[in-house]
Amino acid sequence: MMKESLTMKEIHQIRLKNYERTRNMTREEKIKYINAKGEQAKRRIDELKR
């Protein structure tokens, strides 16, 4: 059995965290959640460009 790389371990942790946050959400709630996170990321990128 191959040992999991640190990068893959981090990806799995992120996916698990996202699953835990969204598992009980309705489809509409998930869409709102994802859009809100996207807006936060967009604002952060714009701040870093300045």
C-alpha positions as CSV (number, residue, x, y, z in Angstrom):
1,M,0.0,0.0,0.0
2,M,1.3,3.4,-1.0
3,K,1.8,6.2,1.6
4,E,-0.5,9.2,1.1
5,S,1.5,12.3,0.2
6,L,1.1,15.5,2.3
7,T,-0.6,17.2,-0.6
8,M,-3.2,14.5,-1.0
9,K,-3.8,14.4,2.7
10,E,-4.4,18.2,2.7
11,I,-6.9,17.8,-0.2
12,H,-8.7,15.1,1.6
13,Q,-8.9,17.2,4.8
14,I,-10.3,20.2,2.8
15,R,-12.9,18.0,1.1
16,L,-14.0,16.5,4.4
17,K,-14.3,19.9,6.0
18,N,-16.4,21.1,3.1
19,Y,-18.6,18.0,3.2
20,E,-19.2,18.5,7.0
21,R,-20.2,22.1,6.4
22,T,-22.6,21.4,3.6
23,R,-24.0,17.9,4.2
24,N,-27.3,19.0,5.7
25,M,-27.8,21.9,3.3
26,T,-30.5,22.0,0.7
27,R,-29.5,22.5,-2.9
28,E,-30.4,26.2,-2.7
29,E,-28.5,26.6,0.6
30,K,-25.4,25.0,-1.0
31,I,-25.7,27.3,-4.1
32,K,-25.9,30.4,-1.8
33,Y,-22.9,29.1,0.3
34,I,-20.7,28.5,-2.7
35,N,-21.6,31.9,-4.3
36,A,-20.8,33.7,-1.0
37,K,-17.4,31.9,-0.8
38,G,-16.7,32.8,-4.4
39,E,-17.5,36.5,-3.7
40,Q,-15.2,36.4,-0.7
41,A,-12.4,34.9,-2.8
42,K,-13.0,37.5,-5.6
43,R,-12.8,40.4,-3.1
44,R,-9.6,38.9,-1.6
45,I,-8.0,38.6,-5.0
46,D,-8.9,42.2,-5.8
47,E,-7.4,43.4,-2.6
48,L,-4.2,41.5,-3.3
49,K,-4.0,43.1,-6.8
50,R,-3.8,46.6,-5.3
